[in-house]
Amino acid sequence: MEEKPLAGYIKLPGQLRPFEEVNIYGKVNGFVKEVLSDRGSSVRKGRC
């Protein structure tokens, strides 16, 4: 028996939806005024 590629395909409409959804909120209201370090930087408490 010889393997052959599929002769055709079928395209069906659909949606991927999560099983559950949650809303994420900050612990306090407000905005970040400035960020003093870059992503991935090492930081320590008390250093300016």
N, C-alpha and C positions, 0 to 999 in steps of 0.2 A: 504494500500500500504506500502511495506517495503523498507527501504533504503538499498542499496547494494553498495559496493565499485565498482569503475570502473573496467571493465574486461580487459582493455588494455590502451595503451597510444600511442601517436605519437610524434616522435622527428623530428623537422625540423631545417635545418641550418638557421642562421641569425646573424645579427650584431646589437648591440646597438650603435647608433651614436647620438651625440648632435644635437640639432636644429641649434645652432650657435656655431662657434669657434672664439676665439680671441687670439691674441698673447699678452703676458704681458712682458713689458720691464721696467727696472729700469730708474729713472729720469736722472741718470748720469752713465757714463761708469766707471767700476772699480770692485774691489774685496773687500770682508770683510777680513781684516787682522786678527782680533781676536774678540771674543765675551766675554765680561767681566761679564756676568750674566747668570744664568740658566733659562731655560724656566719656566715661571710662577712666577719668582721672582719679588718683588716690586722694582722699581728703581726710583730715583729722579734726577732731573737736577742738575749738578754741583758736584755730589758726586763721589769720586774716590776710 
